């Protein structure tokens, strides 16, 4: 498992939010397995989907990757739970 982000992916972005989005989504798709079925590969989905960043190639489970600058509190804002339902 690679524990580093590929910073070259973010070279064309100015916004820190966009930089971390592209680096973290790529890292997860290459290094994390599906927690539901154990499949070793999770794929990136198209950008700007309401509550979907990644999907398991085997079972189809959908994941949304969240990031936050600073300390993580008790709530995850804009989790879009209602949209997901």
C-alpha positions as CSV (number, residue, x, y, z in Angstrom):
1,X,0.0,0.0,0.0
2,X,1.3,3.4,-0.9
3,X,0.8,6.0,1.9
4,X,1.5,9.1,-0.3
5,X,-0.6,11.1,-2.6
6,X,0.5,11.7,-6.1
7,X,0.9,15.5,-6.1
8,X,1.4,15.7,-9.9
9,X,-2.3,15.0,-10.2
10,X,-3.1,18.4,-8.7
11,X,-0.8,20.5,-10.8
12,X,-3.6,21.9,-13.0
13,X,-5.8,22.9,-10.1
14,X,-5.7,26.2,-8.1
15,X,-8.2,25.4,-5.4
16,X,-6.9,23.4,-2.4
17,X,-10.3,21.7,-2.3
18,X,-10.0,20.5,-5.9
19,X,-6.4,19.4,-5.3
20,X,-7.2,17.3,-2.3
21,X,-10.3,15.9,-4.1
22,X,-8.4,14.6,-7.1
23,X,-5.5,13.3,-5.1
24,X,-7.6,11.5,-2.4
25,X,-10.1,10.0,-4.9
26,X,-7.2,8.6,-6.9
27,X,-5.4,7.3,-3.8
28,X,-8.5,5.5,-2.5
29,X,-9.3,3.9,-5.9
30,X,-5.8,2.5,-6.0
31,X,-5.3,1.5,-2.4
32,X,-8.6,0.6,-0.7
33,X,-10.7,-2.5,-1.0
34,X,-14.5,-2.6,-0.8
35,X,-15.5,-3.0,2.9
36,X,-18.8,-4.7,1.9
37,X,-17.5,-7.6,-0.3
38,X,-13.7,-7.4,0.0
39,X,-13.2,-6.7,-3.7
40,X,-9.6,-5.3,-4.1
41,X,-10.7,-2.6,-6.5
42,X,-12.9,0.5,-6.2
43,X,-13.4,2.7,-9.2
44,X,-13.8,6.5,-9.5
45,X,-17.2,7.6,-10.8
46,X,-17.8,10.7,-12.9
47,X,-17.4,14.1,-11.2
48,X,-20.3,16.1,-9.8
49,X,-22.6,13.1,-8.9
50,X,-24.8,14.1,-5.9
51,X,-23.5,11.4,-3.4
52,X,-21.1,9.2,-5.3
53,X,-17.4,9.4,-5.7
54,X,-16.4,5.7,-5.9
55,X,-18.1,2.4,-6.7
56,X,-17.1,-1.2,-6.1
57,X,-16.6,-3.1,-9.4
58,X,-18.0,-6.3,-7.9
59,X,-21.0,-5.6,-5.6
60,X,-21.8,-2.1,-6.9
61,X,-21.7,-0.4,-3.5
62,X,-21.3,3.4,-3.8
63,X,-19.1,5.5,-1.6
64,X,-18.7,9.2,-1.0
65,X,-15.3,10.4,0.1
66,X,-15.3,13.4,2.5
67,X,-12.4,15.6,3.5
68,X,-12.1,18.5,5.9
69,X,-9.5,21.1,6.7
70,X,-8.9,21.1,10.4
71,X,-10.3,19.0,13.2
72,X,-13.0,16.5,12.5
73,X,-16.0,17.1,14.8
74,X,-19.2,15.1,15.6
75,X,-20.9,16.0,12.3
76,X,-20.0,15.7,8.6
77,X,-21.6,18.6,6.9
78,X,-23.3,18.2,3.5
79,X,-23.3,14.4,3.7
80,X,-26.4,14.6,1.5
81,X,-28.2,11.8,3.3
82,X,-31.6,12.8,2.0
83,X,-30.3,12.8,-1.6
84,X,-28.7,9.4,-1.1
85,X,-32.0,7.9,0.1
